[in-house]
Amino acid sequence: MEQISGREIIKPEYCQESAVRAFFFIGGFGAASWAPLVPFLKARLAVGEDVLGFMLLCIGTGSLLTMPFSGFMVRWFGCKRILMGAALFYAVLLLVLCTVSNFWLCVAAMLVFGAVMGIIDVVVNICAVVLEKATGKRLMSGFHGMWSVGGFVGAGAFGLLLQLGIPAFGATFCAATVITILVFTFARFLLEEHSGEIDNSPFAVPHGIVIFIGIIAMISFLVEGAIMDWSGVFLTSVRGLDLSFAGSGFSIFSAAMLAMRLGGDYLVKRFGSKKVVFIGSLSAVAGFLIVIFATWQPLEFSGFFLIGLGMANIVPIFFSLTGRQKVMPINMAVSAVSTMGYFGILAGPALIGFIAHQSSLAVSFCVLAGMLIVLDGLAIYVYRVLDNTIKI
């Protein structure tokens, strides 16, 4: 059963691939452009850290509310219309969040911002899966790499503009302009084919092999979220490094992940997705063991580097596999997997914090390494099921 077919592509493949890359870039760029606005928002509304934390939770809540329904929306409106509308609204919401001064209006804007972010995340992945299936190429790792590129560019450019003395609104306006230009330049090249069986359920409930793909995505995103939120605490509290090194672990992890994703499609084509997944997950486990037990600082950082290299292509590969399973329409399968993965990002840091409180942060990192071994077991099962119908 398929929701969106991979029938012949009318427009040049290169243009379509560039369009999908552009919208992955927009997703990362927009999120990175929002992050520097948080301190300004806190000062403008004069709220404390506890209230700010509640407000930031609204973004995650908004994403979780729309992700399960995004696949259903694609069936009726198509990837092109949804991505174009959501990306333009994304740009407008950045300007709103930069200027809003009423608390409840800000809460509403953050909920909507999260909702739009969730829609973009799901729909651009649906578009990527459909394009990859239609062309027969390995593209997903590079697409996900462009989200990371957008994040790096957005954070760097926004910070540079602020350092040059440009007001927050001016920097935000520049970011919104970049998003708008990219939308009107590339949206017309997106795929528009939306044929196939209709799934009457508007809510993406995973079933069959999609459940296991979703769990793999959840574990992967949980690990990424844990490194993002807890690597700095580990380095400063457990290893006793200066606070100036707090972001080093995550920076090295992110750089390794970006580099590996940009080269991931070649590796998958050259060695096959199975080897990339299993070698990558084992490399990440080795990285965690180095981080936990190494006492020499360069070796410690090499552990974070190994984790980034190992984790980089696992999520893109299993998103690709949603286009090859037959138990759910592609749009609903991607929506379900995306939702489960995002839940991992939200729940991961809290889970690690709870385990660390009961034992230690080192034990928490051991649990993460154990989860990656579980991931390997799940991956073996997924490949065994899919090997009967597809060539990996």
N, C-alpha and C positions, 0 to 999 in steps of 0.2 A: 504494500500500500504506500503510495507516495502522494504528498500534497502538492509538490511543485516538481514538474518534470525537468529533465535536462535535455530538452530537445535542441535542435540546431540553433546555434547562436548567430544572430543576424549581424550584430555589430562586431567590429574587430576585437579579437580576444584581448589584445594589449590594452585597448581603451577600457574594456570592462574590468580587467585586472587592476588597472590604475585607479578606476573609480572606487572599487572596493577598498584598495589601499588607502585612498584619500579619506574614506569614511571611518576606517579604523584609526587613522591619524587624528581625525576630528574628535573621536571618542576620548583618546588619551590626552589630546591638547586641551579640550574643554575641562576635563577633570583637573589637569595640572594648573590651568588658569584660575580655577576656583580656589585651590588650596591657599594661595597667598592672600586671598580676600578674607580668610577666617579671622586673623587678628584685627583687621579693620572693622569687620562686622561686630566683633566682641566689644571693641572700644565705642563704636557708634551706638550700640544698644545698651552699653554699660551693664553687661551681665557677667556673672561669675562663671567659673569653670564648670560647675555642676549644671547650670542652665545651658551653657554652650554645648556641653556633652549631650544633653537631651535634644538640642536643636540639630546637632550633627547626626544623631540617630535617625532623625526624620528623613535624611537623604537615603540611608539604607532601607528604611521602611518603605519609602516611595518606590525604590527599585524593586523590592520584593513584591509590592502590590501589582506592578505592571508586567514583570517578567513572565509569569505563568500565562498571561493573556496575549502576549505579543505575537506568538505563533498564530493564534486565531485571527488576530488583526491582519497579519500578512495574507491570509487566505482571501480576505475580502478587499483589501486596499493595495496589496502588493508592496514589495520591498522598496521600490523606488519612491512611491508617494510617502510612505511612512518615514523613510530615512531623510528625505528632503525636508518634510515638515518638522520632524523631531529635531534635526540638526539646526534649522533656523530658529526654532523655539529655544533650543539650547543656548544659542548666542544671545537671544533676548533675555533669557533668565539670568545669564551672567551679569548683564547690565542692571537688572532688577535687584539682584543680590548685592550689587555694589552700591546701591543707592537707598534701598528700603530702610526706614528708620522705625517702623512700627513692629513691635515684637510678634504679634500674631500674623501679620502679613508676611513677615520674614519666615515664620514657621511654615505657612502655607506655600510660600515660594520654594522653600527647601524641599518640602514634600514633592512638589511638582518637578523640581530640578532632578531629584532622585528618580522620579517616575520616568522622566524623559531619558535620563542616563541609562536606566534599565532597558527601555525600549530600543535605544540605539545599540546597546550591547547585544541584545538578542537578535535583532533584525539584521545587523551587519554580519553576524555569524551565520544566519540563515542564508543570506546572499552569498557568503563565501563558500558554504557547503554546496549550494546549488551550482555555482560557477565552477568549483573544483570538479564536481561530478560531471558537468557538461563538457568540460575541456579535457578531462582525464589527466590533468596535471596535478602535481603536488604543490599546493600554494598556501596552505593554512598557516604554517609556521611563519612565513614571511608576512602574511596578513597580520598575525598577532604581534609580530615584531614592530609593525608600523604603529600599533597602539602605544607601544613602549617609546618609539621614536617621538610620537606626538607628546607623550608625557615629558620626555627630556626637553624637547624644544619649547613646550609651553612653560615649564617651570623656569628654564633658563632665560627665555625671552622676557617673561613677565618680571623676573627678578632684575634683569638688566635695565628694563624701562624704569622700574622704581628707583634703582640706583642712579639713573640719569636725572632724577628729579621730576619725572613725569607723575602726576597724581594717579591714584588708584583707578579713578574713573577713566582717565586717558589710557592707561595700560589695558584696562578691561575692554574699552572701546576698540582698541587695536586687536585684541584677541577675538572679539566678536566679529570684527571686519574680516579677519583671516578665515574664520569659520564660514562666513557668508560667501566669500569669494570662492572657497573650495567647493561649497555646495553648488553654486551656480555654474562652476566650471566642470564638475565631474558627475553631477546627478543624472544628466541626460544619457550617460553611458551605462547606467545600471541595468541589469536584466529585468525584464518585465513579464516573463513567462510565469503564469500562475494557474496551471491546469491540474487536474487530478481529482481524486476522491475528496469529498468534504468531510471533515471531522466535526461532528455536531457539538462536541464539548468545547466550550470556550476556554476552559482551564486545562493547562497541559499537565496531565497526571502521568508520570512515567510508568511504564509496564514492560515486562519482558526484559530483553537484554539492555534496554535503555536505562533501567534501574541501576544496573552495574556500571554502565558508562557514567551515569550521574554520580554514583558514589566515588568513582575514580576522580572525576572533576572536583568533587567536594573535598577529597583528601588533598588534592594538588593545590587548590585555592586556599585550603586551611593552612598548609605549610607556608605558602607565600605570605598570607596574612600574618602568621606567627613570626616569620622573619622580619617583616616590615615593622611590627609593633614591639617585638621583644628582643631583637638582636642588639639594639642599643643598650637596653637594660642589662642584658647578659654581659656585654663587654665592660660596662662601667661598674656594675654591682658585683658580678662574679669574678671577672678578671681584673677589676680595679683600674681600668684605663681612665684617662682624663675624659671629662665630658665632651671635649672637642672631638674625640674619636667616636662618639656615640652613633653617628650616622654612617661610619665607615663600613661596617658589616653589610648593611642594607645596600649601600652604594655599590660595593663590590659585587654583591649578589645580583643586583639589577643590571649592572654592566655586563656581567657574564651571561645573564639570561637574554639580554638584548642581542649580543653578538651571536649567541647560539641560535636564536630564533631566526635571525636574518640569514643564517646559513643552514637552517634546519631542513628546508625543502630539498636541498641538494643531498644532505645526509640521508633523508628518508628515501629518496630516489636511488641513492647509491647502495645503501645497506639494508633497506627495508624498515618498515615502521616498528616491527617487533624488536629488532636489535636496538633501535634508538630508544625505545621505551624501557627495555630491561637494563641496558647498559646505563642509561640516564638515571633510572631510579636507584640502581646500586651505587652509582657515583654520588648521588645525593646522600645516600645512607653513609657512605664513607666520609663525605663532607661533614655530616653531623657528628660522627665519631671524632673527627679531627677537632671540630669546634669544642666538643665536650671535654676532650682529654688533653689537647695540646696546651702547652704553657708558653711556647715561644710565639711572640706576636705575629711575625710573618706567616708562620704555619697556621695560626688561628684564622687569619684572613684568607689563606688559601682554602680553608674549609668552606667559608661562605662562597668563595668562587666556585668550588666544586658543586655545592648545592644549586647555585644558579645555573651552571652548565647542565646538570642532570635534570632539573625540573623544567627547563625551557620548553621542550617540545612535547611533553606528555599531554598537556591540555589541548594544543592544536591537533595532535594526532587523533585523539579520541573525539574531538568535534568532527573531524573528517569522517570517522567511523559512523557517526549518526546519519550520514548520507548513504551508508551502505547497508544499514540494517533495514528490515522489512516489517517490523511489528508496529511502527508508528509512522505517520506522515513526517517528512523531514522538518517542516516548520514546527510541528508540535514537539518532536524529539529534541530539537535544538533548544526550544523554549524551556522544556523540562530540565535538560542538562544544565543550561545556563542558570536556572533558578537554584538548583541543588548546589552548583559550584559557588554561587554568590552567597548562599547560606553558609558555606564553609568559610568564606572570608569574614563574615560577620561573627560566626560562632567561635572560630579558631582562637583569636586572641583571648577571649573570655575563658575558654577551656584551658588554654595554656596557663593563664593566670591562676585559675582554680587549682590546677595540679601543682603549680609552683608554690602556692600558699600551703598546700598540704604536705609538700615534700621539699623540692628545690627546683630552680629553673633548669639545672642540668638534667634532672629526671624528666622534666617536661620536654626537653630536646630529645631525650632518649625515646620518649613516647612518639614524637614526630618521626624519628627514624623507624620505629616499629610500624607506624602507619604506612610508611613507604613500602615495607616488606609485604604488608597486607595488600597494598595497591598492586604489587607484582602478582600476587595470587589472583586477584580479581582480573587483571589484564590477561593472564593465562586463560581464564575461563571465557572472557569476552572473545579472544582470538579463536579459541576452540569452537565456539558457537558460530562465529562469523566465517570461519574457514570453509564451511560447507557451502556458502553461497557467494563468497567473494574471493578474489585473489589479493592477498595483502602484500 
